[in-house]
Amino acid sequence: MTQAHASKPYVLVLYYSRHGKTAELAKLIARGVEQTGMDVRIRTVPPVSPDTDSSLPAVPEDGAVYCSQDDLRHCAGLLMGSPTRFGNMAAPLKYFIDSTSGLWLSGALADKPAGVFTSTSSLHGGQESTLLTMALPLLHHGMVFAGLPYKNAELSETSTGGTPYGMSHWAGANNDQRLSDHEKALCLAQGKRVAILAKALLQEG
Ligand SMILES: Cc1cc2nc3c(=O)[nH]c(=O)nc-3n(C[C@H](O)[C@H](O)[C@H](O)COP(=O)(O)O)c2cc1C
């Protein structure tokens, strides 16, 4: 089993967010990780456009810093989030994932737990397709995919976001709906779950 880096183990919360909603989920999920005593590292990825490479600043103006290959390589677990774009993850995150073939070749992420999360403007606008397709590259990396079990009562009670495949938020047509109490509780639960799995798998390794 691939070991995390020699420094203190951490769960990586990696996300892209254009308008802040996926970032809100990421913060709560990170808090769930921390509630287990596990360290957390929050990272984002740059936007992409045809002139991406020449126009980007090396560091973002605010918020989380950009994820490096080493941030990903050395994590003990991963929580990856993206807004839904046409029922799929957003291009900036996919662009970053597509740069990780070196990690795939070395098996750096194999046997580490991973979960996914998303935000959408419409309730039935593709949350589940986004979450399931986000899982695919992580499975190729050999990660142990962790959803959200129904023992979290909020999953049965929610009338907005939250799925067994991972956390989701229904942000509304103007992307301005607040996270519901159910969504908040499920974010914490997802962070905790991946952190607990990361600790257990580290001990196995
Ligand atoms: C190009 C594009 C495609 C989108 N596709 C969908 C979609 O398929 N389903 C949906 O419900 N919302 C869709 N949205 C809306 C975003 O998923 C939604 O506003 C999300 O909450 C934004 O997250 P953010 O605040 O983290 O950027 C799309 C937005 C853009 C810009």
The ligand as a MOL file (V3000), in Angstrom:
LIG
                    3D

  0  0  0     0  0            999 V3000
M  V30 BEGIN CTAB
M  V30 COUNTS 31 33 0 0 0
M  V30 BEGIN ATOM
M  V30 1 C -21.2630 26.3280 -18.2810 0
M  V30 2 C -22.1660 26.0080 -17.1340 0
M  V30 3 C -22.8800 24.8190 -17.1410 0
M  V30 4 C -23.7390 24.5040 -16.0800 0
M  V30 5 N -24.4210 23.3220 -16.1220 0
M  V30 6 C -25.3060 23.0420 -15.1330 0
M  V30 7 C -26.0470 21.8230 -15.1740 0
M  V30 8 O -25.8470 20.9510 -16.0220 0
M  V30 9 N -26.9520 21.6190 -14.2070 0
M  V30 10 C -27.2050 22.5520 -13.2150 0
M  V30 11 O -28.0930 22.3360 -12.3930 0
M  V30 12 N -26.4600 23.6740 -13.1170 0
M  V30 13 C -25.5230 23.9320 -14.0620 0
M  V30 14 N -24.7850 25.0860 -13.9860 0
M  V30 15 C -24.9130 25.9440 -12.7760 0
M  V30 16 C -23.8210 25.6600 -11.7210 0
M  V30 17 O -23.6140 24.2660 -11.5450 0
M  V30 18 C -24.2620 26.2070 -10.3750 0
M  V30 19 O -24.5260 27.5930 -10.4870 0
M  V30 20 C -23.2480 25.9490 -9.2640 0
M  V30 21 O -23.8860 26.1070 -8.0180 0
M  V30 22 C -22.0330 26.8870 -9.3380 0
M  V30 23 O -21.0890 26.5070 -8.3620 0
M  V30 24 P -19.9670 27.5400 -7.8600 0
M  V30 25 O -20.6820 28.6410 -7.0750 0
M  V30 26 O -19.0920 26.7070 -6.9500 0
M  V30 27 O -19.2430 28.0560 -9.0470 0
M  V30 28 C -23.8930 25.4070 -15.0010 0
M  V30 29 C -23.1560 26.6020 -14.9970 0
M  V30 30 C -22.3020 26.9070 -16.0440 0
M  V30 31 C -21.5190 28.2040 -16.0140 0
M  V30 END ATOM
M  V30 BEGIN BOND
M  V30 1 1 1 2
M  V30 2 1 2 3
M  V30 3 2 2 30
M  V30 4 2 3 4
M  V30 5 1 4 5
M  V30 6 1 4 28
M  V30 7 2 5 6
M  V30 8 1 6 7
M  V30 9 1 6 13
M  V30 10 2 7 8
M  V30 11 1 7 9
M  V30 12 1 9 10
M  V30 13 2 10 11
M  V30 14 1 10 12
M  V30 15 2 12 13
M  V30 16 1 13 14
M  V30 17 1 14 15
M  V30 18 1 14 28
M  V30 19 1 15 16
M  V30 20 1 16 17
M  V30 21 1 16 18
M  V30 22 1 18 19
M  V30 23 1 18 20
M  V30 24 1 20 21
M  V30 25 1 20 22
M  V30 26 1 22 23
M  V30 27 1 23 24
M  V30 28 2 24 25
M  V30 29 1 24 26
M  V30 30 1 24 27
M  V30 31 2 28 29
M  V30 32 1 29 30
M  V30 33 1 30 31
M  V30 END BOND
M  V30 END CTAB
M  END
